Amino acid sequence: MIEGSFSFDAIQVNTQTNTLTINGKVTECEPKLFELLIFFCRNSQRALSRDELIEHVWQGRVVSDAAVNRAISQLRKLIEPEPTKPIYIVTVSKVGYRFAVTPSALTSTSPDNEVKQHPTTRKNKWLIGLIAMIVLIILSMITFFSKTNHQLKLTNRHVLTEQLGMTFNPYFDETSHTLYALHKSNNAAISKVVKLEQNGSSTPLVNDNFYYTDVVANGDFLYLARLSNLTDRQCNIVEFNLVTRQLTQLLSCGTSVVTNMALDSNNRLVYAYRESASAPYKLMAFNIRTARQQQLSFPDNSGNSLGHRIFAISDNQLAYINYHADKPDSLVIKTLNDSKSLFEVPLIDHVQSLSWFNDILLISAKDGLYQFNREQNTLTQLDYSDTFNRIFASKDVLFAEHYAVISNLYHITDNQAPQAITKRQASILQIAPSPTNDQLVYVESLNGKLSIKLADKHTSKTLSFDNTIEYVGNIAWSFDATALVANINDQIYRYDMTKSQWQKINHTFNTIHFVGFNADNQLFVSAEQNQEWNIWQLDSASSQAKQITFNGGYSFYFAESTLYYSKFSQDGLFARALITNEERVLVKDFALLQWRDWQYVNNSIIYRTNLGYKRLNLASKQTTSINSLAKYGRNLCRQSNVNQQFFCALLDNQISQIWQIDISESKH
């Protein structure tokens, strides 16, 4: 094992100056990536698990496998000649990674040039260092053995709700010992506030046409977050008196918001708020007695930040998730009274919900249920199911929303029943029909794992991707159907239909949103620069980009001489003449939150509204409803470029129930 600085091929890793030199040029490298590279060099040719990397490189901090994978990917970009075909950091199946080169020692300062110390001085320093080390070991042992490890265990669990439809967002009121929730009879219905009875039934509490998004309670009073409709998402919070049955407006919770709420013992109602769809969420507190408002969190306003939306409160502590675009999400804990930050630590991604259980924070994530021990700073997985969503802990019980959805791909024809193309216990997330034949590509989620598939009316196959797919922004065909382009994990990949392989396309943008081709099969992207989203033409060979729009561009399609697009900060669908750059509005009332719910096909714009799908004929300028999709208006549908037929991802089954799970706590 080499302990000093390292050299392999044309790469030098100098641990004395903390510099990375590649081909004689000093290359910028983040400190954590530099530590990771050093650890690889010191442990070359040995399979290293992610746990070992976390222990030695992240010093045992709370880090997810996704965060380790992301760091590996970033390091590969720095040192690998072809990051998609690594020769230094290779993946070892079911283990982790191996540094597949043996570095040599990098020559450092010669011993003859070192400052010679007097033997007595060196001896004294050695004794002082030994004493200091012994003291540190003793203190560490005292600290370690004085801590109590609290380990939770999930024991008995049973379903509380028996009615059809979806019951979600549980809240247990300690004052009245009553469990409340929201309920929808089916996916298309609006959600209602219900009281859950002990026999498994539910009692509706409020009868109106608002869409309710959350409920918290305190004795005779409920506090409800609701929307006027699901398109505008104008949010407000009201108080409902269970005795008088009266509703009282309290405050606005913003625009384009689906807010969560929490209530503490000091009558503070904490909720998520944002001014518009382009603004990040921030956490606010409202004192029910005094009507005093207070901002609790201050999210980063740059880019497409989600801000702070998922949170939990306990006594005077506020825990929330801080979303990051370029690094793992983090957990922040603050005091409620003065918003003093106690600490922030990297955490797992894809957190769904937080809830305090005494001093332990329960975390519902995409891949299961976790406990975070604040004192030990450790994360332990309690349940490996990917169907947990909202959770609420109360004394020795956890109330959990247990959710599952199944949708398949269907061929829609007039006056006939939909014909199933896929028959899987999975969810269809995106659809893109081929421009030249009856094939289509789609994104499938099965047990929380994403894959990209190619199908026709009879068969389907997976387009193999080397790394884990965490996110697919969109996927699009070239005009001649010889290639696909996709935004995968915020990077651009091109799939060659002839070679049946993905190729990563280099670019200089921090964040990519949407990708596609024009009629000449040139590559275009929607990307962020200077906190604005616009559309750029990207030269895949040189990575050079040319800006096409200057006042916004989010999702887009090309015709021969026209660009059709939506904007990030403004409702509507727009057209820009590529020769004259003249812009015109095509659809005024298209909500920006529905940026994915439209397409350009056969000189028409097809887009979704609250009432179903509509077609704008660009030649006649006439807008008509699409009758064949009238009953599928809330589903994802796309029209084929070839035969004018529709394909839709139709819901086969969706269920959300409230489970009660007993929790036991052991101390050791």
C-alpha positions as CSV (number, residue, x, y, z in Angstrom):
1,M,0.0,0.0,0.0
2,I,1.4,3.4,-1.0
3,E,1.0,6.1,1.6
4,G,2.4,9.2,0.0
5,S,1.5,10.9,-3.2
6,F,0.6,8.9,-6.4
7,S,1.2,8.8,-10.1
8,F,-0.5,6.6,-12.7
9,D,-0.4,7.1,-16.5
10,A,-0.5,10.9,-17.0
11,I,-2.2,11.6,-13.7
12,Q,-0.5,12.8,-10.5
13,V,-2.1,13.0,-7.1
14,N,-0.1,15.2,-4.8
15,T,-1.2,14.8,-1.2
16,Q,1.3,17.4,0.1
17,T,-0.1,20.3,-2.1
18,N,-3.6,18.7,-2.5
19,T,-3.4,19.1,-6.3
20,L,-4.6,16.9,-9.1
21,T,-2.5,17.1,-12.3
22,I,-3.6,15.6,-15.5
23,N,-1.4,15.7,-18.6
24,G,0.8,18.3,-16.9
25,K,-2.1,20.6,-16.1
26,V,-3.5,21.2,-12.6
27,T,-7.1,20.3,-12.6
28,E,-9.7,21.6,-10.1
29,C,-11.0,18.9,-7.9
30,E,-13.5,19.2,-5.1
31,P,-12.1,18.2,-1.6
32,K,-14.4,15.2,-1.2
33,L,-13.6,13.9,-4.7
34,F,-9.9,14.3,-3.9
35,E,-10.2,12.3,-0.7
36,L,-12.1,9.6,-2.6
37,L,-9.3,9.4,-5.2
38,I,-6.6,9.2,-2.5
39,F,-8.5,6.3,-0.9
40,F,-8.7,4.5,-4.2
41,C,-5.0,5.0,-4.8
42,R,-4.2,3.6,-1.3
43,N,-6.4,0.6,-1.9
44,S,-5.9,-0.2,-5.6
45,Q,-6.8,-3.5,-7.1
46,R,-9.2,-4.2,-4.2
47,A,-13.0,-4.4,-4.4
48,L,-14.4,-1.7,-2.1
49,S,-17.9,-1.6,-0.9
50,R,-20.0,1.6,-0.6
51,D,-20.1,1.1,3.1
52,E,-16.3,1.0,3.3
53,L,-16.1,4.2,1.2
54,I,-18.6,5.9,3.4
55,E,-16.7,4.9,6.5
56,H,-13.3,6.1,5.4
57,V,-14.0,8.9,2.9
58,W,-17.2,10.4,4.5
59,Q,-16.0,9.4,8.0
60,G,-19.2,7.4,8.6
61,R,-21.6,10.4,8.0
62,V,-25.1,9.8,6.8
63,V,-24.7,9.3,3.1
64,S,-26.8,7.3,0.6
65,D,-25.7,4.9,-2.0
66,A,-26.9,7.4,-4.6
67,A,-24.6,10.1,-3.1
68,V,-21.6,7.7,-3.4
69,N,-22.6,6.8,-7.0
70,R,-22.8,10.5,-7.8
71,A,-19.4,11.1,-6.4
72,I,-17.9,8.2,-8.4
73,S,-19.6,9.6,-11.5
74,Q,-18.1,13.0,-10.9
75,L,-14.6,11.6,-10.3
76,R,-14.8,9.5,-13.4
77,K,-15.5,12.7,-15.4
78,L,-12.3,14.1,-14.1
79,I,-9.8,11.3,-14.6
80,E,-11.3,8.8,-17.1
81,P,-10.6,9.2,-20.8
82,E,-14.2,8.0,-21.5
83,P,-16.3,8.3,-18.3
84,T,-19.0,6.0,-19.7
85,K,-16.3,3.3,-20.3
86,P,-14.1,3.6,-17.2
87,I,-10.7,2.0,-17.1
88,Y,-9.6,3.2,-13.7
89,I,-12.7,3.1,-11.4
90,V,-14.5,0.0,-12.5
91,T,-17.8,-1.3,-11.1
92,V,-17.7,-4.6,-9.3
93,S,-21.1,-6.3,-9.5
94,K,-22.9,-6.6,-6.1
95,V,-19.9,-5.2,-4.3
96,G,-19.0,-1.7,-5.2
97,Y,-15.9,-0.4,-7.1
98,R,-12.3,-1.3,-7.7
99,F,-9.4,1.0,-8.6
100,A,-8.1,-1.1,-11.5
101,V,-4.6,0.5,-11.8
102,T,-1.6,0.3,-9.4
103,P,-0.2,3.8,-8.9
104,S,3.4,4.4,-8.3
105,A,4.9,6.7,-5.6
106,L,5.2,10.3,-6.6
107,T,8.6,11.6,-5.9
108,S,8.5,14.3,-3.2
109,T,10.9,16.5,-1.3
110,S,14.3,14.8,-0.9
111,P,15.4,13.8,2.6
112,D,18.7,15.7,2.1
113,N,16.7,18.9,1.7
114,E,14.6,18.4,4.9
115,V,15.4,20.6,7.9
116,K,17.3,18.5,10.3
117,Q,16.0,18.5,13.8
118,H,17.9,18.1,17.0
119,P,17.4,14.5,18.4
120,T,16.2,15.8,21.8
121,T,13.6,18.1,20.0
122,R,12.3,15.1,18.0
123,K,12.1,13.0,21.1
124,N,10.1,15.7,23.0
125,K,7.7,16.1,20.1
126,W,7.2,12.3,20.0
127,L,6.4,12.2,23.7
128,I,4.0,15.1,23.5
129,G,2.3,13.5,20.5
130,L,2.0,10.1,22.3
131,I,0.4,11.7,25.4
132,A,-2.0,13.7,23.3
133,M,-3.1,10.6,21.4
134,I,-3.7,8.7,24.7
135,V,-5.8,11.5,26.0
136,L,-7.9,11.6,22.8
137,I,-8.4,7.8,22.9
138,I,-9.6,8.0,26.5
139,L,-12.0,10.9,25.8
140,S,-13.4,9.1,22.7
141,M,-14.0,5.9,24.7
142,I,-15.8,7.9,27.4
143,T,-17.9,9.6,24.9
144,F,-18.7,6.4,23.0
145,F,-19.7,4.3,26.0
146,S,-21.7,7.2,27.6
147,K,-24.0,7.3,24.5
148,T,-27.1,5.1,24.5
149,N,-28.0,3.6,21.1
150,H,-31.8,3.8,20.6
151,Q,-32.9,1.2,18.0
152,L,-36.5,1.2,16.9
153,K,-38.3,-2.0,15.7
154,L,-41.6,-2.2,13.8
155,T,-43.8,-4.9,15.2
156,N,-47.5,-5.4,14.7
157,R,-49.1,-3.8,11.7
158,H,-52.6,-3.7,10.4
159,V,-54.8,-1.8,7.9
160,L,-57.1,0.8,9.5
161,T,-59.1,1.8,6.4
162,E,-61.3,-0.5,4.4
163,Q,-63.1,1.8,2.0
164,L,-62.4,1.8,-1.7
165,G,-60.3,4.6,-3.2
166,M,-57.4,6.4,-1.7
167,T,-57.0,7.4,2.0
168,F,-53.9,9.4,2.7
169,N,-52.1,12.1,4.8
170,P,-52.9,10.7,8.3
171,Y,-52.9,12.9,11.4
172,F,-53.5,11.7,14.9
173,D,-54.8,14.3,17.4
174,E,-53.4,13.6,20.9
175,T,-56.0,15.9,22.5
176,S,-59.1,14.1,21.2
177,H,-57.4,10.7,20.4
178,T,-58.8,10.9,16.9
179,L,-57.3,10.0,13.6
180,Y,-58.0,12.2,10.6
181,A,-57.0,11.9,7.0
182,L,-57.9,12.8,3.4
183,H,-59.9,10.6,1.1
184,K,-60.6,10.3,-2.6
185,S,-63.1,7.8,-4.0
186,N,-61.1,7.5,-7.2
187,N,-58.1,9.1,-8.9
188,A,-60.3,11.6,-10.7
189,A,-62.2,12.8,-7.6
190,I,-61.3,15.7,-5.4
191,S,-60.0,14.9,-1.9
192,K,-62.1,15.3,1.2
193,V,-61.3,15.6,4.9
194,V,-62.5,12.5,6.9
195,K,-62.5,11.2,10.4
196,L,-61.4,7.6,10.6
197,E,-63.5,5.4,12.8
198,Q,-62.3,2.3,14.8
199,N,-64.4,-0.1,12.6
200,G,-62.4,1.0,9.5
201,S,-65.0,3.3,8.0
202,S,-64.7,7.1,7.6
203,T,-66.9,10.1,8.2
204,P,-66.7,13.1,5.9
205,L,-66.4,16.4,7.8
206,V,-66.5,19.2,5.2
207,N,-68.8,19.2,2.2
208,D,-67.6,21.6,-0.5
209,N,-65.8,21.6,-3.9
210,F,-62.3,22.5,-2.7
211,Y,-59.4,20.1,-3.1
212,Y,-57.9,19.5,0.3
213,T,-54.2,18.8,0.6
214,D,-53.6,18.4,4.4
215,V,-55.2,18.3,7.8
216,V,-53.9,18.8,11.3
217,A,-56.0,19.0,14.5
218,N,-56.2,20.2,18.1
219,G,-59.3,19.2,20.0
220,D,-62.4,20.9,18.6
221,F,-60.5,22.6,15.7
222,L,-59.1,21.3,12.4
223,Y,-56.7,23.3,10.3
224,L,-57.0,22.5,6.6
225,A,-54.9,23.3,3.6
226,R,-56.9,23.4,0.4
227,L,-56.8,24.5,-3.3
228,S,-59.4,26.2,-5.4
229,N,-58.5,23.9,-8.3
230,L,-55.6,21.6,-9.4
231,T,-54.5,23.9,-12.3
232,D,-54.0,27.3,-10.6
233,R,-53.3,25.8,-7.2
234,Q,-54.2,28.9,-5.3
235,C,-53.6,27.6,-1.7
236,N,-55.2,28.8,1.5
237,I,-55.5,27.5,5.1
238,V,-58.8,27.5,7.0
239,E,-59.9,26.7,10.5
240,F,-62.8,24.3,10.9
241,N,-64.8,24.2,14.2
242,L,-66.0,20.7,14.8
243,V,-68.7,21.9,17.2
244,T,-70.2,24.8,15.1
245,R,-69.2,23.3,11.7
246,Q,-68.0,26.7,10.7
247,L,-65.0,27.4,8.4
248,T,-62.8,30.5,8.9
249,Q,-60.2,31.7,6.5
250,L,-56.8,32.1,8.2
251,L,-54.2,32.9,5.5
252,S,-52.9,32.2,2.0
253,C,-50.2,29.5,1.5
254,G,-49.2,30.7,-1.9
255,T,-49.5,29.8,-5.6
256,S,-48.9,26.5,-7.3
257,V,-48.6,24.9,-3.9
258,V,-49.4,21.5,-2.4
259,T,-48.5,22.3,1.2
260,N,-47.8,20.1,4.2
261,M,-48.6,21.4,7.7
262,A,-47.7,20.7,11.3
263,L,-48.9,22.1,14.7
264,D,-46.8,22.4,17.8
265,S,-47.8,22.8,21.5
266,N,-47.3,26.6,21.3
267,N,-50.1,27.1,18.7
268,R,-47.7,27.6,15.9
269,L,-48.9,26.2,12.6
270,V,-45.9,25.5,10.3
271,Y,-46.6,25.2,6.6
272,A,-44.8,25.3,3.2
273,Y,-45.3,28.4,1.1
274,R,-44.1,29.8,-2.2
275,E,-45.1,32.9,-4.3
276,S,-45.2,31.2,-7.7
277,A,-44.4,28.0,-9.5
278,S,-41.0,29.3,-10.4
279,A,-40.1,30.1,-6.7
280,P,-38.7,27.6,-4.2
281,Y,-40.8,26.5,-1.2
282,K,-40.0,28.1,2.1
283,L,-41.3,27.2,5.6
284,M,-43.5,29.6,7.5
285,A,-45.0,29.7,11.0
286,F,-48.4,31.2,11.8
287,N,-49.5,31.7,15.4
288,I,-53.1,30.7,15.7
289,R,-53.8,33.0,18.7
290,T,-51.8,36.1,17.7
291,A,-51.9,35.7,13.9
292,R,-48.1,36.5,13.9
293,Q,-46.3,35.1,10.9
294,Q,-42.6,34.1,10.8
295,Q,-40.3,32.8,8.1
296,L,-38.4,29.8,9.3
297,S,-36.3,28.8,6.3
298,F,-34.5,30.7,3.6
299,P,-34.0,28.5,0.5
300,D,-31.6,29.0,-2.3
301,N,-33.4,31.1,-4.9
302,S,-31.1,30.1,-7.8
303,G,-32.1,27.8,-10.5
304,N,-34.9,25.3,-10.3
305,S,-34.6,24.8,-6.6
306,L,-37.4,23.0,-4.8
307,G,-36.6,24.8,-1.6
308,H,-38.0,23.3,1.6
309,R,-41.3,21.4,1.5
310,I,-40.9,18.2,3.6
311,F,-40.5,18.9,7.3
312,A,-41.4,17.8,10.9
313,I,-41.6,19.6,14.2
314,S,-41.1,18.4,17.8
315,D,-41.2,20.7,20.8
316,N,-38.8,23.5,19.7
317,Q,-37.1,21.6,16.9
318,L,-37.7,21.9,13.2
319,A,-36.3,19.3,10.8
320,Y,-36.6,19.7,7.1
321,I,-35.0,18.5,3.8
322,N,-32.8,20.9,1.9
323,Y,-32.9,19.9,-1.8
324,H,-29.7,20.3,-3.9
325,A,-29.4,20.0,-7.7
326,D,-25.7,19.2,-7.7
327,K,-25.1,17.2,-4.5
328,P,-27.1,14.9,-2.1
329,D,-30.1,16.3,-0.3
330,S,-29.4,17.3,3.3
331,L,-31.2,17.2,6.6
332,V,-31.4,20.5,8.5
333,I,-32.5,20.8,12.1
334,K,-33.2,24.2,13.6
335,T,-34.8,25.6,16.7
336,L,-38.3,27.0,16.1
337,N,-38.0,30.0,18.5
338,D,-35.0,31.7,17.0
339,S,-34.5,29.7,13.8
340,K,-31.0,28.9,15.0
341,S,-29.4,26.1,13.0
342,L,-28.3,23.1,15.0
343,F,-26.7,21.2,12.2
344,E,-27.0,20.1,8.6
345,V,-25.9,16.7,7.3
346,P,-26.0,15.0,3.9
347,L,-28.9,12.5,3.7
348,I,-30.6,10.1,1.4
349,D,-32.4,11.4,-1.7
350,H,-36.1,11.0,-2.5
351,V,-37.4,11.6,1.0
352,Q,-41.2,11.5,1.1
353,S,-42.0,12.4,4.7
354,L,-40.5,13.1,8.1
355,S,-41.9,12.5,11.6
356,W,-40.4,12.8,15.1
357,F,-40.6,9.8,17.4
358,N,-39.2,11.1,20.7
359,D,-35.7,12.2,19.8
360,I,-35.5,9.9,16.8
361,L,-36.5,11.2,13.3
362,L,-38.4,8.8,11.2
363,I,-37.8,9.2,7.4
364,S,-40.0,7.8,4.7
365,A,-38.1,7.6,1.4
366,K,-38.5,6.1,-2.0
367,D,-36.8,2.9,-1.0
368,G,-38.2,2.3,2.5
369,L,-38.5,3.6,6.0
370,Y,-35.5,4.9,8.0
371,Q,-34.7,6.1,11.5
372,F,-32.2,8.9,12.1
373,N,-30.6,9.1,15.5
374,R,-29.7,12.7,16.2
375,E,-27.4,11.8,19.1
376,Q,-25.5,9.1,17.3
377,N,-25.8,10.8,13.9
378,T,-26.6,7.4,12.3
379,L,-29.2,6.3,9.7
380,T,-30.8,2.9,10.0
381,Q,-33.2,1.3,7.6
382,L,-36.3,-0.1,9.3
383,D,-38.3,-1.3,6.3
384,Y,-37.4,-2.0,2.7
385,S,-40.8,-1.4,1.2
386,D,-41.0,1.3,-1.4
387,T,-44.7,2.0,-0.9
388,F,-44.5,4.2,2.2
389,N,-45.4,7.8,1.7
390,R,-46.7,10.2,4.4
391,I,-46.0,9.1,8.0
392,F,-47.1,10.3,11.4
393,A,-45.7,9.0,14.7
394,S,-47.6,9.1,18.0
395,K,-46.3,7.6,21.2
396,D,-45.8,3.9,20.4
397,V,-47.6,3.9,17.1
398,L,-46.8,4.9,13.6
399,F,-49.6,5.8,11.2
400,A,-48.4,5.4,7.6
401,E,-49.9,6.0,4.2
402,H,-49.3,2.8,2.2
403,Y,-49.4,3.6,-1.5
404,A,-49.3,1.6,-4.7
405,V,-50.2,2.5,-8.3
406,I,-50.2,0.3,-11.4
407,S,-50.6,1.7,-15.0
408,N,-50.0,0.1,-18.3
409,L,-49.7,1.2,-21.9
410,Y,-52.8,1.0,-24.1
411,H,-53.6,1.6,-27.7
412,I,-56.8,3.8,-27.9
413,T,-59.1,3.4,-30.9
414,D,-62.5,4.9,-31.6
415,N,-65.6,2.9,-30.5
416,Q,-63.4,0.0,-29.2
417,A,-62.1,-1.0,-25.8
418,P,-58.5,0.0,-25.2
419,Q,-56.0,-2.6,-26.2
420,A,-53.2,-3.4,-23.7
421,I,-49.7,-3.2,-25.0
422,T,-48.0,-3.8,-21.7
423,K,-49.2,-6.1,-18.9
424,R,-47.0,-5.4,-15.9
425,Q,-47.3,-4.6,-12.2
426,A,-45.5,-1.2,-13.0
427,S,-46.2,2.4,-13.8
428,I,-45.8,4.1,-17.2
429,L,-44.2,7.5,-16.7
430,Q,-43.5,8.8,-20.2
431,I,-44.5,7.9,-23.8
432,A,-42.9,9.0,-27.1
433,P,-44.2,7.5,-30.4
434,S,-41.8,7.0,-33.3
435,P,-42.1,9.6,-36.2
436,T,-41.8,6.9,-38.9
437,N,-43.3,3.6,-37.7
438,D,-45.6,2.1,-35.0
439,Q,-42.8,1.8,-32.4
440,L,-42.8,3.9,-29.3
441,V,-40.4,4.4,-26.4
442,Y,-41.6,4.8,-22.8
443,V,-40.3,5.1,-19.2
444,E,-41.4,2.4,-16.8
445,S,-41.2,2.3,-13.0
446,L,-41.2,-1.1,-11.4
447,N,-40.6,-1.4,-7.6
448,G,-39.1,2.0,-7.6
449,K,-36.6,1.2,-10.4
450,L,-36.7,3.1,-13.7
451,S,-36.0,1.7,-17.1
452,I,-36.4,2.9,-20.7
453,K,-38.2,0.5,-23.1
454,L,-39.0,0.3,-26.8
455,A,-42.2,-1.3,-27.9
456,D,-44.5,-2.0,-30.8
457,K,-48.0,-3.4,-30.7
458,H,-46.7,-6.9,-29.9
459,T,-43.3,-6.8,-28.1
460,S,-41.2,-4.6,-25.9
461,K,-37.5,-4.6,-24.9
462,T,-35.4,-2.7,-22.4
463,L,-32.8,-0.2,-23.8
464,S,-30.0,-1.2,-21.4
465,F,-28.4,1.6,-19.5
466,D,-25.1,1.1,-17.6
467,N,-25.9,3.1,-14.5
468,T,-28.9,3.4,-12.2
469,I,-31.6,5.6,-13.7
470,E,-32.7,8.0,-10.9
471,Y,-34.7,10.4,-13.1
472,V,-35.7,10.8,-16.7
473,G,-36.6,14.4,-17.6
474,N,-37.9,13.6,-21.1
475,I,-37.1,11.4,-24.1
476,A,-37.4,12.3,-27.8
477,W,-36.9,10.8,-31.2
478,S,-34.9,12.2,-34.1
479,F,-37.0,13.0,-37.1
480,D,-35.7,10.0,-39.1
481,A,-36.1,7.7,-36.0
482,T,-32.5,6.6,-36.2
483,A,-31.8,7.9,-32.7
484,L,-33.2,8.9,-29.3
485,V,-32.1,11.6,-27.0
486,A,-33.0,11.6,-23.3
487,N,-32.4,13.7,-20.2
488,I,-31.3,11.0,-17.7
489,N,-30.1,12.0,-14.2
490,D,-29.7,15.6,-15.4
491,Q,-27.3,14.5,-18.2
492,I,-27.8,14.1,-22.0
493,Y,-27.6,10.7,-23.6
494,R,-28.1,9.7,-27.2
495,Y,-29.3,6.2,-28.2
496,D,-28.2,4.9,-31.5
497,M,-30.9,2.6,-32.9
498,T,-28.4,0.8,-35.2
499,K,-25.7,0.2,-32.6
500,S,-28.2,-0.3,-29.8
501,Q,-26.2,1.7,-27.3
502,W,-26.3,4.9,-25.3
503,Q,-23.6,7.6,-25.7
504,K,-23.2,10.5,-23.2
505,I,-23.3,14.0,-24.8
506,N,-21.0,16.5,-23.1
507,H,-22.2,19.9,-22.3
508,T,-21.2,22.9,-20.1
509,F,-24.6,23.6,-18.5
510,N,-25.2,23.1,-14.8
511,T,-28.8,21.9,-15.2
512,I,-30.6,20.3,-18.2
513,H,-34.4,20.2,-18.3
514,F,-35.6,19.1,-21.8
515,V,-33.9,17.7,-24.9
516,G,-35.0,17.1,-28.5
517,F,-34.1,17.2,-32.2
518,N,-35.0,19.6,-35.0
519,A,-36.0,18.6,-38.5
520,D,-32.3,18.3,-39.5
521,N,-31.6,16.0,-36.5
522,Q,-29.6,18.6,-34.7
523,L,-29.6,18.5,-30.9
524,F,-31.4,21.1,-28.8
525,V,-31.7,21.5,-25.0
526,S,-33.6,23.6,-22.5
527,A,-31.0,24.6,-19.9
528,E,-30.5,27.1,-17.1
529,Q,-28.0,29.9,-17.2
530,N,-28.0,33.0,-15.0
531,Q,-31.2,31.7,-13.3
532,E,-33.1,31.7,-16.6
533,W,-34.3,28.8,-18.7
534,N,-33.9,29.1,-22.4
535,I,-33.5,26.8,-25.4
536,W,-30.0,26.2,-26.9
537,Q,-28.7,24.4,-30.0
538,L,-26.0,22.0,-28.8
539,D,-23.1,20.8,-31.0
540,S,-22.5,17.3,-29.6
541,A,-19.0,17.2,-31.1
542,S,-17.6,20.4,-29.6
543,S,-20.1,20.8,-26.7
544,Q,-20.6,24.4,-27.9
545,A,-24.1,25.8,-27.4
546,K,-25.9,28.6,-29.3
547,Q,-28.8,30.3,-27.5
548,I,-32.1,30.2,-29.5
549,T,-34.6,31.8,-27.1
550,F,-34.0,34.8,-24.9
551,N,-37.2,35.3,-23.0
552,G,-37.8,31.8,-21.8
553,G,-38.0,28.2,-23.0
554,Y,-38.8,25.0,-21.1
555,S,-40.3,22.2,-23.1
556,F,-40.3,22.3,-26.9
557,Y,-40.9,20.6,-30.3
558,F,-39.6,21.5,-33.8
559,A,-41.3,21.6,-37.2
560,E,-39.6,22.4,-40.4
561,S,-39.2,26.2,-39.8
562,T,-40.9,26.7,-36.4
563,L,-40.1,26.2,-32.8
564,Y,-43.0,25.4,-30.5
565,Y,-42.4,25.8,-26.8
566,S,-43.5,26.5,-23.2
567,K,-41.9,28.8,-20.7
568,F,-40.8,28.3,-17.1
569,S,-42.2,31.6,-15.8
570,Q,-45.3,32.2,-17.9
571,D,-48.5,30.3,-18.8
572,G,-49.1,29.5,-22.4
573,L,-47.7,27.7,-25.5
574,F,-45.7,29.7,-28.0
575,A,-44.3,29.6,-31.5
576,R,-41.2,31.2,-32.9
577,A,-40.3,31.5,-36.6
578,L,-36.7,30.2,-36.9
579,I,-35.9,32.6,-39.8
580,T,-37.5,35.9,-38.5
581,N,-37.5,35.1,-34.8
582,E,-41.0,36.4,-34.6
583,E,-42.9,35.0,-31.5
584,R,-46.6,34.5,-31.2
585,V,-48.9,33.0,-28.5
586,L,-50.7,29.8,-29.6
587,V,-52.5,28.8,-26.4
588,K,-53.0,31.4,-23.7
589,D,-54.5,29.2,-20.9
590,F,-52.0,26.4,-20.9
591,A,-50.7,26.1,-17.3
592,L,-47.0,26.1,-17.0
593,L,-47.2,23.3,-14.4
594,Q,-48.4,21.1,-17.2
595,W,-45.2,21.6,-19.3
596,R,-45.0,17.9,-20.2
597,D,-48.7,17.5,-21.1
598,W,-48.6,18.6,-24.8
599,Q,-47.0,17.6,-28.1
600,Y,-46.6,18.8,-31.7
601,V,-47.8,16.3,-34.2
602,N,-48.9,16.6,-37.9
603,N,-49.2,20.4,-37.9
604,S,-51.3,20.3,-34.7
605,I,-50.7,21.1,-31.1
606,I,-52.3,18.6,-28.7
607,Y,-52.5,19.6,-25.1
608,R,-54.3,18.6,-21.9
609,T,-56.7,20.7,-19.9
610,N,-58.9,20.1,-16.9
611,L,-61.7,18.9,-19.2
612,G,-59.6,16.6,-21.4
613,Y,-57.3,16.8,-24.4
614,K,-57.7,19.5,-27.1
615,R,-56.2,19.9,-30.6
616,L,-55.2,23.2,-32.1
617,N,-55.0,22.9,-35.9
618,L,-52.2,25.2,-36.9
619,A,-53.5,25.6,-40.5
620,S,-57.1,26.5,-39.7
621,K,-56.3,28.0,-36.2
622,Q,-59.3,26.0,-34.9
623,T,-59.3,24.4,-31.5
624,T,-61.4,21.2,-30.9
625,S,-61.8,18.7,-28.2
626,I,-60.5,15.1,-28.9
627,N,-63.6,13.0,-28.3
628,S,-61.7,9.6,-28.3
629,L,-59.8,10.8,-25.2
630,A,-62.7,12.4,-23.4
631,K,-62.8,9.7,-20.7
632,Y,-59.0,9.5,-20.5
633,G,-58.4,13.2,-20.0
634,R,-56.5,12.9,-16.8
635,N,-54.1,10.2,-18.2
636,L,-50.8,10.6,-20.1
637,C,-51.6,10.2,-23.8
638,R,-49.6,10.7,-27.0
639,Q,-50.7,10.6,-30.7
640,S,-48.7,8.6,-33.2
641,N,-47.1,10.5,-36.0
642,V,-47.8,7.7,-38.5
643,N,-51.4,6.5,-38.1
644,Q,-52.9,9.2,-36.0
645,Q,-53.9,6.7,-33.3
646,F,-53.4,7.4,-29.6
647,F,-51.4,5.6,-26.9
648,C,-52.3,6.3,-23.2
649,A,-50.9,5.2,-19.9
650,L,-54.1,4.1,-18.2
651,L,-54.5,3.5,-14.5
652,D,-55.2,-0.2,-13.8
653,N,-55.1,0.0,-10.0
654,Q,-54.4,2.7,-7.4
655,I,-54.8,2.3,-3.7
656,S,-53.7,4.2,-0.7
657,Q,-54.6,2.9,2.8
658,I,-53.7,4.0,6.3
659,W,-51.7,1.4,8.3
660,Q,-51.1,1.3,12.0
661,I,-47.7,0.0,12.9
662,D,-46.6,-0.6,16.5
663,I,-43.1,0.6,17.4
664,S,-40.9,-0.8,20.1
665,E,-37.6,0.9,21.3
666,S,-34.6,-0.9,22.6
667,K,-31.7,0.9,24.3
668,H,-28.2,-0.5,24.4
